[in-house]
Every structure is written in structure tokens, then in C-alpha cells.
């Protein structure tokens, strides 16, 4: 599902216009991005948590040449799925009859 398909699906479920839904989804993404840029965690209960972690500098290898190279330190965004999202991705199959 891409952003356009998501806007259409949410608009249909919320019985709202696509334009209003696009504005709301855009604002939500912008708000999450701003919070993560400040180093804050964004926790959406049942969905998941966006967080920022520091990845230290390290030495790596160029896979084409095998030559060592330095990889700079940087911040990375992590997402940990919530219980409800994880459960939706792993539905329980029917129980076996005895």
C-alpha cells in the first residue's frame, strides 16, 4: 500500500473527503518527523514506537574491492511494532480438533 492508497482507504473508513484525509495524514507524518528530528520517541499504543538511536563510527569493507573504509557515526530511526500490529501480522490459525 502506498500513500495514495492509504489516503483512499482511510477516507472511505472515516467517511471523509480524500483532500481532508490527505491533509490529516500529511500533518501526522510531519508531526512524527519533527518529533524524531528532536530525538523524541513517538509511541502510538497498539501500533508501535518510533525512536532514534545513535550508531557509532566503525570500520567497514567495500564489498567490491575489499578495502577497509571508515563509516561515520550517525543517528538512525528505529520502529518497534506494538502488540496489536504484531498480532495482526501473525494471525492465530484454527485450533486442531482432538
N, C-alpha and C positions, 0 to 999 in steps of 0.2 A: 504494500500500500504506500503510495506517495502522498505528498502534502495535499494535492488537489483531490485525490480520492478520499482522504481523511476529512477534508472540509465538507465534501458532499455527504459522507456518511454521518458526520456529526450534525450537520444541518437537518438531515432527514430525521434523525432520532430526537433532536431538540425542537423540531417543527419551527425552525428559524430560517432566515434567508441565508444564502451562501455568502453574501457580502458581509453580513454581520458576523457570521461564524468565522470567516477568514480573518476579520479584524480581531476577534477574540483569541483565536488560535495564534495569530501573529503576536499579539500582546503577551500571551502566556509564554511563548518561546523566547521573546525578548526579555521578559522578566527573569526567566530561568538563566538565560545567558548572562545578564547583568549580575545576578547573584553569584554565579560561578566565577565570573571575572573578578569579583571582590574576594574570592576564596571561601565563600559561604557554601554550606551544604543546602540542598533543596530536597526536602523529604515530602513525598506525596504518599500518604498512608495507603497501602494496598497496591500501589503502582510500583514505587521504587524510590531510590535516593541517588541524586547526582552529587558527587563530591570531587574535590580537587586534591591530588596527591603530588608530591614532589618526586621526580625521578632524577637521581643523582647522575653526575657525569660518569662516563665509563668508557672503556676501550672496546671497540668492536672490530670486525673484519669486513673488508669489501669482498662480497661473495664472488665477484668476477676476477679480482686479482689476488685475493688472499692477503693483501696488505693491511696492516693494522691502521686504525684511524680512531680519532677521539670523537666521542659522541657527547655533545653538550648536555648539561643539566637542563631540565625543563619541567613545567607543570603539565600534568595530564588529567583529563576528566575521566572519572570512573562512574559507572552506573551499576547499582546493585538492585536487582529486581525484588519487589516486595512479594509477600506470601501469596496474595491473590493472583498476581501476574504469573508467578511460577506455577501455581496450581492450574491456571488456565492453559498454560503451555504443556502441562503434563496431566491430562485428564485420567481419572481412575477408570480402568476397564472393568467390564462387568465381572461380578464375583463368580467363581466356579461353583457349580452345584454339586452337592455330595450325593 
